[in-house]
Structure formats: C-alpha cells, structure tokens
Amino acid sequence: MDLFIPLLRAFVVGGILCGIGQLLIDFTKLTPARILTGYVVTGVILGGIGVYQKLVDFAGAGASVPLLGFGNLLAKGVREAVAEQGMLGILTGGFTACAGGIAAAVVLSLLSAVLWKSKIK
Amino acid sequence: MNMSPEEYDKLAKKASPNSPFLKNLISAFLIGGGICALGQGFLLWYQRLGIDRDTASAWASITLVFLSILLTGLDLYDSIAKVAGAGTLVPITGFANSMSSAAIEFKSEGWVLGLGAKMFIIAGPVIVYGVSASVIYGILYYIFG
C-alpha cells in the first residue's frame, strides 16, 4: 500500500494537469509550442509564489513531470542560487537547475538522429 | 420533419456517439496520468536505492526523457500522441519528443542548421521564456526575498 498511494496521487494530479492542456488544445487556438511555453512560465510563477512545491510534495512526479514542474524547478534553482551566490544566482539558478534534463535531452536527441532515419516522405 | 438549424445541431450532437472533446480529455488524463505514475514509479525506486528525493526526482525525469526519445526513434511516440493529445505533450516526455523528432526529421537538411538548429524549434521558446521568467523572479527574490 505504501507504493499504491503515491502512484495514484501522481496518476491523478498528472492526469488533471494533462487534461487542462487538452482543454486548451480543444477550446483555444493555442499551438502545442505555446501551451508548453505557457506551462513553463506558469510553473515559474506558481513556483515563485511557493504554491507549486506543495503540489510536488503531495503528488511527486505527478507535479514534477508535467512542464509546470520544469518551471517550478527553474524558480527553485534561482532561489537556491541567490542564497548561495547572491546576485549572480539570478542568472545562474535557472540553467543550473534544468541543466541535467536539457543536456540529456540534447545529447539523446542527437544520438537518436544518428541512429534513426526520418520515416516521413 | 421541420426543424431549425439550431435544433438540428442539438439533435446531431446528442446522436453522435461521444463528443470528441470528452474522449480527448479522458485519453489525455489517462495517458498523461500514466506517464506521471511511471515517473513516480522510477522516483520511488531510486529513493529506495538511497538517493535523496530531489536527485531521485531529477533522475526519474531523465529516465522519462530517455524512454520518450527511444519511443520517438522507434516511431512509436507519435502513434501514442495521436490518441493522447496533451497527455503526451504536457509531460517532460513531450518536450523530449519535440527535440528528438525534429532532430531526426531535419537531419536531411544538415547537421548544423538542420538537426542542430531545428532541434530547438519547440524547446527553444520553452527555454527562452522559462529562463527569462526565472531571471525576473530572481531579481524580485533578490530584492524582496
């Protein structure tokens, strides 16, 4: 049971956050790129005012995996970097926090393009 | 049978088996939720290995990025995305898929301005506005925090 509850929380919260995105797709003219950008910026704001971390504490990956969590991570990184490095942290915090994920995505995407050919055309 | 276009619209809506928006919403919820639950599974597993929560959370996201790019390369992610809509877009896997699929597709236009540049066609704006928002927040936090 100690496994089931956290998995269920992640499923429900993550599902709701994706459902909101689906409503944006169906009822607005927002493109996927705009939705993702909006999610990240909203995540920075919600993370900045301290709301989003509560959701991460509750739902774990359900809150950190959707791109809102990426924004929250940026805000958290800036906060920690300012505490450690002062003013410089304003500039270093965001990239430091997301460096691992971005570097992984960049290198693996490059690798995927080496390994696979486009199926289109 | 006489009816106005509005009445016909209402009837047609009632008669259609399931409104597409509800179907889309449920698919996005189930598949998006499933991806997050999978991430949570990795998170719990890594924590059990003795990794602290924040580090385990980062590794869980990176694991999902890896799986997403693997499925993109195998041409499976797009098939799931057709059903899932925002369910595969909003999680970090959608971000990774946008990079990997663009990298694969635009390789034919060259390694530098094709693959290298087009990889960021969706990820670029996300990083530009995400990092800019974080810098604005940083300035506010530095002054008022």
Interface residues (C-beta under 8 A of the other chain):
Chain A: L3 P6 L7 L8 R9 A10 F11 V12 V13 G14 G15 I16 L17 C18 G19 I20 G21 Q22 L23 L24 I25 D26 F27 P32 A33 I35 L36 T37 Y39 V40 V41 G43 V44 I45 G47 G48 V56 A59 G60 A61 G62 S64 V65 P66 L67 G69 F70 G71 L74 A75 G77 V78 R79 A81 V82 G86 M87 G89 I90 L91 G93 G94 F95 C98 G100 G101 I102 A104 A105 V106 L108 S109 L110 L111 S112 A113 L115 W116 K117 S118 K119 I120
Chain B: P20 F21 N24 L25 S27 A28 F29 L30 I31 G32 G33 G34 I35 C36 A37 L38 G39 Q40 G41 F42 L43 L44 S57 A58 A60 S61 I62 L64 V65 F66 I69 L70 T72 G73 L74 D75 G85 A86 G87 L89 V90 P91 I92 T93 G94 F95 A96 S98 M99 S100 A102 A103 I104 E105 K107 S108 L115 M119 I121 I122 A123 P125 V126 I127 Y129 G130 V131 A133 S134 V135 Y137 G138 I139 L140 Y141 Y142 G145
